[in-house]
């Protein structure tokens, strides 16, 4: 069993600037996972943007607190706490925090099932 808190020294050591707008920590990575790339915690300050980018892995963003406007491919939607957003592998995506509060979310990435 692995139990890792986002403030664990191992997780803190992975803190990075997420696509020019947020801050993320890799809580669990493929070092220990079998079918997923990573499980990450992220914070997006009010007014900031996770810039549009493309990943080779399938992702799910799960909004814990806050919200904003999520774009996946050509589609844009308002998102809020409790929303799960599926991002297919290879699809451009971005998240704009257009709220007055910080947005916190979980990102899970996995390789498509073949």
Secondary structure, 3 states (H helix, E strand, C coil): CCCCCCCCHHHHCCCEEECCCEEEEEEEECCCCCCEEEEEEEEECCCCEEEEECCCCEEEEEEEECEEEEEECCEEEEEECCCEEEECCCCCEEEECCCCCCEEEEEEEECCCC
